[in-house]
Amino acid sequence: MPASGANEHLNNAIEAQRHLYPAEYAEPVHPVGPGATSEIVASHSLIPEALYHAFATFGSLMSPDLPLSRKQHEMITTLVSISNRCHY
């Protein structure tokens, strides 16, 4: 079991990456209980820095300030997931 400092570091990484996501992603598709996170985020929890950077990158790529619409972003991510045989 990780030390409490490690838990705090992980929680900070999870919260920090959430703030980079577009507003329409604020409500999770598969809600989780208080203090919990989705399985895909939890799978990165052993290395909080990697978790933050991986998901912060996604948040930045989905920025509403970019020239692509959300529909175009979703289309691209769907095709990449299909190409990689990934169900996310």
C-alpha positions, 0 to 999 in steps of 0.5 A: 500500500502506498504511503499517504504522500504517494496517495496525495501525489496521485490525487493531485495528478488526477485532479490536475489532468481533469482541469485540462479537459474541455467542459463537455468532458466534465461529466464522466460517461461511466460515473464512479464513486467519490474519490474514485476514477475511471479504470483507464486513469486508474491503470496509470496510477503507479506512476502519477507523473506519467498519468498526468502527462498522458491525460494532460496531452489528451486534454490539450489535444481536445482543446476548444481553442484548436481549429477542429470541432469536437465531432472531428476530434471524436472521429479521429480518435475513433479511427485511431482506436479502431486502427489500434484495436483499442476499445477506448 
